[in-house]
Amino acid sequence: MLSEYKYIDEEEPREEVKSVTKVRFKVDYDITDVLRLWGNWARKNVYLEQRSPSWFNEQPKRYKEACSDDDALLIDSALISLSKTSRQGAEQYEVLKLFYFGQSRTVEEYVASTGMGRKLERLAFNGIVSIISNKDFNKQTKTFIQPLSVVDIAKKMNIDRSKVKLIKEGGENHIVGHLSAITMLTGQRLEILNNIKFI
């Protein structure tokens, strides 16, 4: 009976398969500009919902530029996915929200009711001192939103500034990856990238 032998002179080198621990997407835009425009859009919508657009208009110019509704929805989806990934993702979401959108503060205003101005004018003209009652004023509560700095966020969260910066950068990297994945899978790209300065 014949048998067949196979001689192996050299073994082929084996390639080690390494697991991917970190992926970094390279983009040609600054994600901080994109998130800043998203934060402005979100604040503008809050002010419009509470019927106080003057608060939006009184802000500095850098807080008035906003992205489109379609872009904002894409960025919202990226932020929501970040908040649901892990505890670290939830921290990153919180830092990004405080830095780009801001912290809400409730302001109470007392507005004179209709006719109160005329009543005060008449009393002042006649030289009569009168007690003004609560019925003469209407109490209005409005929400004012102010973006926080890294220092303010560190104080609020009771952690070091450098850690806040690292958390912020990690969150920004996640958003870049999410938006890049959306572009790669669907071909949908943010409209703001047409108007933004490229690096």
C-alpha positions in Angstrom: 0.0 0.0 0.0 1.3 3.4 -0.9 1.2 6.2 1.5 1.6 9.9 0.9 3.8 12.0 3.0 3.9 15.8 3.2 7.0 17.5 4.2 6.8 20.9 5.9 10.0 22.8 5.6 8.7 26.1 6.9 5.7 27.0 8.8 3.7 29.9 7.6 3.8 32.8 10.0 0.6 33.1 12.0 -1.1 36.5 12.2 -2.3 37.4 15.6 -5.8 38.7 15.6 -6.1 41.6 18.1 -9.4 42.8 19.3 -10.2 46.5 18.6 -10.3 48.4 21.8 -10.7 51.9 20.5 -11.8 53.4 17.2 -11.1 57.0 16.3 -12.9 58.6 13.4 -11.1 61.4 11.7 -13.3 64.3 10.7 -12.5 67.5 8.9 -14.7 69.7 11.1 -14.7 70.8 14.7 -17.3 69.0 16.7 -17.4 71.8 19.3 -18.9 74.1 16.7 -21.5 71.6 15.8 -22.5 71.0 19.4 -22.5 74.8 20.1 -24.9 75.3 17.3 -27.1 72.4 18.6 -27.1 74.0 22.1 -28.2 77.3 20.7 -31.0 75.6 18.8 -32.2 73.8 21.9 -32.2 77.0 24.0 -34.0 78.9 21.3 -36.8 76.3 21.2 -37.2 76.5 25.0 -37.5 80.3 24.9 -40.0 80.1 22.1 -42.1 77.5 23.9 -42.3 79.7 27.0 -43.1 82.8 24.8 -40.0 84.8 25.8 -38.0 85.2 22.5 -36.6 88.4 23.9 -34.4 86.4 26.2 -33.0 84.6 23.2 -32.5 87.8 21.3 -30.7 89.5 24.2 -28.0 86.9 24.2 -24.5 87.5 22.7 -24.2 86.7 19.0 -22.4 83.4 19.5 -25.5 82.1 21.3 -27.8 83.1 18.5 -26.4 81.0 15.6 -28.3 77.8 15.5 -28.4 74.6 13.4 -31.4 73.4 11.4 -34.1 71.2 12.8 -32.9 68.2 10.8 -29.4 68.5 12.1 -30.6 69.0 15.6 -32.5 65.8 15.5 -29.4 63.9 14.3 -27.4 65.4 17.1 -30.2 64.7 19.6 -30.1 61.0 18.6 -26.3 60.9 19.1 -26.7 62.4 22.5 -29.5 60.1 23.5 -27.4 57.1 22.4 -24.5 58.4 24.5 -26.7 58.8 27.6 -27.8 55.1 27.3 -24.5 53.4 26.7 -23.1 53.2 30.3 -22.6 55.1 33.5 -19.6 56.8 31.9 -21.7 57.7 28.9 -24.4 59.2 31.1 -21.6 61.3 32.8 -20.4 62.4 29.3 -24.0 63.3 28.3 -24.5 65.4 31.5 -21.2 67.3 30.9 -22.0 68.0 27.2 -25.5 69.1 28.1 -24.3 71.5 30.8 -21.5 72.9 28.6 -23.4 73.3 25.3 -27.0 73.7 26.3 -26.8 75.0 29.9 -28.4 74.8 33.2 -32.0 75.9 33.7 -32.8 78.6 36.3 -36.3 79.7 37.1 -36.9 83.4 37.4 -40.0 84.9 38.9 -41.2 88.2 37.6 -44.1 90.3 38.9 -45.8 92.1 36.0 -48.3 94.9 36.7 -51.8 93.9 35.7 -53.8 95.9 33.1 -54.6 99.3 34.3 -52.0 99.3 37.2 -49.8 101.8 35.4 -52.6 104.3 34.9 -53.6 103.8 38.6 -50.1 104.6 39.8 -49.8 107.6 37.5 -53.1 109.0 38.8 -52.1 108.5 42.4 -48.7 110.1 41.9 -50.4 113.1 40.1 -52.8 113.6 42.9 -50.1 113.2 45.5 -51.9 110.4 47.3 -49.9 107.5 48.9 -51.6 104.2 48.4 -50.9 100.7 49.4 -50.4 98.4 46.4 -52.0 94.9 46.8 -51.0 91.6 45.4 -54.0 91.8 43.1 -52.3 94.6 41.2 -49.5 92.3 40.0 -49.4 89.0 38.1 -46.6 86.5 39.0 -44.9 85.0 36.0 -42.2 82.3 36.1 -39.8 81.9 33.2 -36.9 79.6 32.6 -33.5 81.1 31.9 -30.8 78.8 30.5 -27.1 79.6 30.8 -24.3 77.4 29.5 -21.8 76.5 32.2 -18.0 76.7 31.9 -15.7 73.7 32.6 -14.9 75.3 36.0 -18.7 75.7 36.9 -19.3 72.1 35.8 -16.5 70.8 38.0 -17.9 72.7 41.0 -21.4 71.4 40.3 -20.3 67.8 39.9 -17.7 68.0 42.7 -14.8 66.7 40.5 -11.6 68.1 39.2 -11.4 70.4 36.1 -9.1 68.1 34.2 -11.5 65.2 34.7 -14.4 67.3 33.4 -12.2 68.1 30.3 -11.5 64.4 29.8 -15.2 63.5 30.2 -16.2 66.3 27.7 -13.6 65.1 25.1 -14.8 61.5 25.5 -18.4 62.6 24.9 -17.4 64.7 21.9 -15.5 61.7 20.4 -18.6 59.5 20.9 -20.7 62.1 19.0 -18.2 62.2 16.2 -18.3 58.5 15.9 -22.0 58.3 16.0 -22.4 61.0 13.3 -19.7 59.4 11.2 -21.5 56.0 11.5 -24.8 57.6 10.4 -23.0 59.2 7.4 -21.3 55.9 6.5 -24.5 53.8 6.8 -27.1 56.1 5.4 -25.2 58.8 3.5 -26.9 61.5 5.5 -24.6 64.3 6.5 -25.2 67.3 8.7 -26.3 70.4 6.8 -24.3 72.7 9.1 -21.1 71.1 7.7 -21.8 73.1 4.5 -21.5 76.4 6.4 -18.9 75.5 9.0 -15.1 76.2 8.9 -13.1 73.1 8.1 -9.8 72.3 9.8 
